[in-house]
Amino acid sequence: MGMAEDLPPVIISDLFGVHRNTTQTWSVLTQSSWADYLAALRDTE
């Protein structure tokens, strides 16, 4: 998540081989409050 805060989503997508929409979501989550992150995490479980 630290990289999602510092690098553009397209770079992270290429580095880790994940979909660009996923890295865009990571980028948004790192800039949000912890409440948003925890809510998103709960929704994926």
GIBEL-V544562 format. One record per residue. N is the residue number from 1. SS is DSSP state (a for helix, b for strand, c for the rest). PHI is phi in radians with two decimals (NA if undefined). Layout:
N,SS,PHI + N,SS,PHI
This chain:
1,c,NA + 2,a,-1.07 + 3,a,-1.17 + 4,a,-1.11 + 5,a,-1.37 + 6,a,-1.82 + 7,c,-1.92 + 8,c,-1.12 + 9,a,-0.94 + 10,a,-1.12 + 11,a,-1.17 + 12,a,-1.10 + 13,a,-1.02 + 14,a,-1.18 + 15,a,-1.16 + 16,a,-1.81 + 17,c,1.23 + 18,c,-1.92 + 19,c,-1.11 + 20,a,-1.12 + 21,a,-1.12 + 22,a,-1.12 + 23,a,-1.20 + 24,a,-1.14 + 25,a,-1.09 + 26,a,-1.03 + 27,a,-1.05 + 28,a,-1.12 + 29,a,-1.15 + 30,a,-1.25 + 31,a,-1.68 + 32,c,-1.66 + 33,c,-1.30 + 34,a,-1.09 + 35,a,-1.06 + 36,a,-1.12 + 37,a,-1.08 + 38,a,-1.15 + 39,a,-1.13 + 40,a,-1.14 + 41,a,-1.10 + 42,a,-1.08 + 43,a,-1.17 + 44,a,-1.55 + 45,c,-1.46
